Amino acid sequence: MKFTNYPLLAAASLASLGALPACNDAKNATAAETAASSTAIAADSAETATITTAGTATAANTGNTGSPATIPAGKRADAATITARPQVPILCYHQIRDWRPRDSKGAKDYIVPVEQFKAQIKMLADSGYHTILPDQLYAYLTTGAPLPSKPVMLTFDDTDLDQFTVARPTLDKYGFKAVYFIMTVSLGRPNYMSKAQVKQLSDEGNVIGSHTWDHHNVKKYAGEDWVTQIEKPTKQLEEITGKKINYFAYPFGLWRPEAIPELKKRGMDAAFILAEKRDQQDPLYTIRRIIASGYWSPRTLHNSMVQSF
């Protein structure tokens, strides 16, 4: 996302769209919620032990790539069991570009300079991490299916073009795959990915997820917002990729319990928040991630992964 404050745009104004809402519009709210729950998160993470792994297996050969639809409901663990399983480190990236003079201090948390990003990804590869995708995570959480050794999930929010031009070739260098949560209002706009690029990412083995139409805060949804922000964008992404869209990331990481049945109704098998505590009743719809900060060295990133998960 770009870091300027823009008004929410109505669906009817898409043709005249010139700017998009900012990921850090809710930074203060997110920070407050995260601070309030930091103790609970620490306790939540402290309960985790060792993730069941498949030795040095890679994401491609663990055999856990079937969709959630292939796992019978009766074989899926209950919420308590899912919550008790060790969490997998999940990183959330936004913009991958060098800082500019006008970038605010807060914005730089969401903007990872190119060489810093490359160093972070190299650290993951050198440290023996293997990227996994949401279907593998779902199988692990619901059935205890094994994962590759030192699993990590890489996620990218908001459809920024540099995720395709910079992140994609960097990940390819190490055989890594990622999840791209697409905000459909921006498709084809300057500095954002095109439909063809999103399809290419999908065709190359990455996962495309939904990130709403125009990044509207889920806590404020009412009436037709569920259709405008989730149902229609999801169908559009399915048309682009030719695949079912199973996964959703909440804008700003902000969610509310009322959103979960709406997501289920629209075919979502899991949803991703940021660093607050998971919901004990529906942990699959509050899977935690941490933002990979532009300020972090590879060592700091690694330490944050270990401490957060």
N, C-alpha and C positions, 0 to 999 in steps of 0.2 A: 504494500500500500504506500501511497504518498502521504506525507505528514503535514498536510494543510487541512484546516477545518472546512469541510464542505457540508451544505445542507443535504438531508436525505432527499433522494430524487424519486419521484413517482414513476410508476411503470410507463405512463403515457408520455413521459419526457425523454425516453431512451434515445430517440433520434437526435435530440439536442444536447445529449450528455457531453459535458466538457470536463468534469472533474468528479472525483470519487471521495467517499468518506474515509477518514483516516483510522488506521489500526490503533493509534495512540489516543484517540478521542476518549476512550474509556480507561486510559492508563491509571488515573488516580483511583477510579473505582476498583479496578483490578488489583492495584497495589494494596488498597485497604482490605479487600477480601482476602488476599494472599497473606498479608500480615496477620490478620485475625485468625487464620487457620494454620499458621506455620507450625505451631506446637502439635496440632492434630496430625499434620502431614508427617512430621518427624516420627510420631508414634506409629502412624500408618506404615511408613517405610521401614521402621525398625522391626516390624513384625515379619518382614520378608526374610527368606532364607536363601537357598541356592536354587536357581532356575534349573529345571530339568532340561538337559541338553542332549544333543545327538553327537557328542564328541566334537570333531572338527568339521562336521557336515556343513555344507553351504545351504543357503536359502533354497537353492534349486533342487537339492536332492534329499530333503528331509521328509518329503511325502506329505506335507501338511498344506498343500496349496489348493485343496478343494474349498469351495465356497461354504459359508455357514449353512446354506440350504442342504448340503450333503450330510450334515450332522443331525440325526434325529433328535427331536425335542427331549425325548426321554433319556438321551445320552448326555445332555448338557448339565453341567454342575449348577448347583444353586448359588444364590448371591453370596452367601457366606464363604463357600468354597472358592469362588472366583476372587473375592476380596482377599482371601488368605494367601493366594498364590503370590510368589515374588513378582514384583513389577518389572517390566522390561523398560530400560531407558528409551524414552522417545523425545527427540529433539524437534523443535519448531523453528523454522527459518522463515524470514520474510524477504527483504531485499538483500541482494548480493551485489554490492557496488561500493566504490570508494566514497568516503565521506566528503561532503561539500561544505563550504563555509557557512551556508545557511541552515545546515542540519542542526537541530537543537540537541542538547545533551540527552534528553529523553528519547529522541528519535534514533540516536545512535545505538540504543539497545536493540533496535529492530533492523539496523543496517549493518551487515557484516562486510567489511572491506574484502576485496577479491582475494588478495594474498592471505589474509587471515582465514578466510573460508577454506582455501586450498590447504592451509596448514592444519586446520581443524580436521578436515576429512582425511588427510594423510595420517594424522595421529590415530584416528580410529582404525585405519587399515593396518598401520604399523603395530598397533596394540592388539591386533587379532580379533577385532570386532567383525561380525557378519550382519549385514542388513537383513531385516525381515519385513514382510508385508502384512497388511491387516488380516488376511485370511489365516495366516500362520498364527498371528497373535490370538485371534478368535478361537482357533482350535486348541491352542495351549491353555487359554483361560477357561474354556468350557469343558475340555476333556482331559487336560493334562498332557496333550501331545508334546513330544520333545521338540526343542528348538535347536538351531545351531549354537555352538559355543559362543559365548559373549555376544548375545543378540543385541541389536540396537535398531530402532526405527527412525528414519529420517523423514520429516514432513515439511512441506512448503505451503504456506498460505498466500492467497490473494492474487495468483495468476501473473505476477510480475515477469516481464520478459527475461530478465537476467537469470531467472530460475532455469530457463531453457538454454540461454546462450552461455552462461557461466557455470551454473550448478550441474546441469546435465553432463557436459563433457568431463567435468571433474569427477563426478561419481562413476562415469563409464570407465575412467582410468583404473579404478579399483574393482570394477565389477559390482558396484553398489546399485541398488534400486531404491526408489523412494515413493512417497505418497504426495500427490499434488492436490490440495484442496482448492477448487476453482470457484471464484466469484464470477458468475456468468455475465454480469453487466459490463465487465471490462474487456470481454473477449474481442479482439481485433482493434482495440483502442491503441493509440500510441503508447509505447513502453510497456505494453501488456502482450500476453501470448495470443496467438490466433487460434481458431478452431483446429486448423491443420496441425499446429504444433502440439496442441493438447492431444489430438488423436495419435500423433507420432509417439509422444511419451507413453500413451497407453499401449500402442502396438509394440513398443520396445520392452514391455514387461513391467513398467511402473503402474501404480494404481492411481486412478483419478477419483477424487472424492468431492462431495458437495460442500460449498462454503457460502451458501445463500446467493441471492441475486445481487444485492448491493451492500452487503455487510451490515445490515440492520441488526441491532441488538435483540437477541431472542427474548430477553426479559420484557420487551415492550410489544411483543406480537399480540395481535387481536384479530378476530374475524378472518378476513381473506389473506392476512399476512402469511399464514401457514402455506397457502397455495402459491402466493407470489414469491415468497422467499425460499421455500423448500421444494414444493411439489413441481412447479414449472422448471426451475433451474435443474432439478434432478433429471427430469425427462429430457431436457435439452442436452445434458451431458451424456445421457444414454444414447441419444441419437448421434452425437458426435463420435463416441467411442465404439458404439455397437455392443456395449457391455452393460450389465446391470450395475447401478451405482448403489453400493451397500453401506458407505461410510460417510460421516458428516463431522465437520469441525465447527464448533460454535464461534461466531465472531467475538473477538476480544477474550475468548475463553469463558464467556459469561453464559450461564444456563439457569433454568428453573425446572422444578419437577414436572410442571404442566407440559413442558416441551417433549418429554420422553414418549408419552403415548402418541403424540403427533408425529414424531419421527418414526416410531414403530409402524404406525398406520401407513406411512409413505415408504415403507420398505427398507428403512435403515436398520442394519444389524448391530451397529455400534456407533458411538459418537465420542469426540475428543474435546476435553477441556484444556486448561493450562495447569497451573501448579497448586490449585486448591484441593481440599480433601475430596475423595470420591464419595458418591452416594452409596450408602450401604444396601439399599433396596435394588438399585439398578447400576451396578458398577460398570457394566458394558457400555453404558451411555454417559459415563463420566470417566473415561480413561485419561489419565494424567499425561501431560507433556511439560517440558520446560523450554522457554525461549532461549535459543543459542544467541547470546549477546554479542554485539559487535565489539564490546570491550574485552572479551575473554580471549586469553591466549589458549593454545591447545591444552596446556596443563590445567588451567582454570576450568576449561570445559570438562575435562575428564574428572576433575575433583567434584564439580557440580553434579555430574551424572551419578557418581558414586554416592554422594551425600543425599541426592534427591530421590533416588530409587533404591 
